[in-house]
Amino acid sequence: MIAIQINSFDGYKSLLFNEYFPKPFPKPDQVLVEVYAAALNPVDKSIAQGYLKDMIHLPATLGGDFSGVITEVGSSVSDFKVGDKVYGQAIILNGGSGTFAQFVAANAANIAVQPDKISFAEAASLPLAGASALQAIEGHIQLMQGQKILIHGGAGGIGSLAVQIAKVHGAFVAATAAAKDKDYVKNLGADLVIDYQSEKFEDMLKDYDAVFDTFSGDTTNKSLKVLKKGGIIVSMLGAVDKALADKFQVTAIGQMTNTLTKKLHRLTDLVNSGKVKPQVDKVFPIGKTIDAFNHLSTGHPRGKVVIKIKD
Ligand SMILES: NC(=O)c1ccc[n+]([C@@H]2O[C@H](COP(=O)([O-])OP(=O)(O)OC[C@H]3O[C@@H](n4cnc5c(N)ncnc54)[C@H](OP(=O)(O)O)[C@@H]3O)[C@@H](O)[C@H]2O)c1
């Protein structure tokens, strides 16, 4: 089968297009899926650069998010059957075989039947970003009607879903984004969009209940100032300065996302009910995966970058 692989940790520009890689074998708790589409995430780029390299055997197939059709079911899997259209996560770091390939072995615990009436490309765009947004907003923050939340990176993969999910909860949503993306993020439902290049969110907002930071850098610590006492900040990147958070009397969480079936079911419901719409910026053919990574790195995509593997 075709697989997009790394055989060194020199970065995504050294990706290999391997036409003769053997199909993976599903373990008892896995399914084998014929992949129709796969989405890029920043972590795929990091893996190609050596992130957690001690856990990776080369050559390794990149990719975590996918959608496709089940062709084999492991002996201990009872919730799925051959022919099911599924989506989920099967990154090599969680025991999957990597999704930038024609077939993937995926843990049954990290997949679900994909939403109806959306394309495979749209379904592939959802798992990690959607699970991250849900874990933060419905898990850690437990956002409620009438509360105020600031979402950093409102036009990004996670942010574009987080803005929509926060509106489902009836919150007032402020989001940061580039000037060119202001209208885009407003159309996702944000009540206020702040240009992260020319405006200072920390001087514009106060008494917020929650911050969801998908960008990090110095935005995390600056964000503590906009929270009211007892508020909460969730950061997608590493630990927040707990001592500083204590000083502001707010809860600070550095999130590690898990893409479990339960979260994917919730995403399926939100998409099927029309409350959340997948955000696909651009779809590339599998032979142009390096171009897809270039676009993720420098194209400032709105939402997700997707690779089409089968029509
Ligand atoms: N911990 C975990 O388990 C986990 C899981 C998933 C993702 N992550 C991490 O979470 C982060 C977000 O992921 P993603 O897929 O949403 O990435 P993404 O699609 O690249 O989104 C990041 C967004 O941040 C925006 N941004 C850039 N500079 C900013 C600033 N100064 N202030 C506010 N926003 C700014 C970007 O806008 P422009 O396009 O204008 O630059 C972009 O829209 C990544 O670093 C990823 O590695 C962590």
The ligand as a Gaussian input file, in Angstrom:
#p B3LYP/6-31G(d) Opt

LIG

0 1
 N       -1.791000      19.079000      24.267000
 C       -2.438000      18.367000      23.360000
 O       -2.885000      17.250000      23.627000
 C       -2.648000      18.980000      22.002000
 C       -3.584000      18.394000      21.111000
 C       -3.831000      19.038000      19.905000
 C       -3.135000      20.221000      19.588000
 N       -2.231000      20.708000      20.471000
 C       -1.529000      21.975000      20.174000
 O       -2.496000      23.002000      20.187000
 C       -2.070000      24.063000      19.323000
 C       -3.218000      24.468000      18.420000
 O       -3.510000      23.426000      17.536000
 P       -4.315000      23.715000      16.200000
 O       -4.428000      22.442000      15.471000
 O       -5.534000      24.497000      16.480000
 O       -3.250000      24.662000      15.458000
 P       -3.496000      25.740000      14.316000
 O       -4.561000      25.255000      13.403000
 O       -2.155000      26.057000      13.756000
 O       -4.091000      27.017000      15.090000
 C       -3.330000      27.913000      15.820000
 C       -3.949000      29.280000      15.642000
 O       -3.271000      30.226000      16.478000
 C       -3.268000      31.456000      15.786000
 N       -2.276000      32.403000      16.324000
 C       -1.021000      32.669000      15.868000
 N       -0.457000      33.629000      16.624000
 C       -1.382000      33.990000      17.560000
 C       -1.376000      34.944000      18.621000
 N       -0.326000      35.701000      18.894000
 N       -2.494000      35.040000      19.381000
 C       -3.577000      34.262000      19.145000
 N       -3.635000      33.338000      18.150000
 C       -2.533000      33.206000      17.369000
 C       -2.990000      31.053000      14.362000
 O       -3.374000      32.105000      13.491000
 P       -2.561000      32.446000      12.150000
 O       -3.002000      31.438000      11.143000
 O       -2.974000      33.832000      11.841000
 O       -1.091000      32.327000      12.452000
 C       -3.857000      29.806000      14.209000
 O       -5.145000      30.133000      13.725000
 C       -0.863000      23.522000      18.541000
 O        0.310000      24.064000      19.077000
 C       -0.914000      22.023000      18.798000
 O        0.362000      21.421000      18.768000
 C       -1.980000      20.136000      21.667000

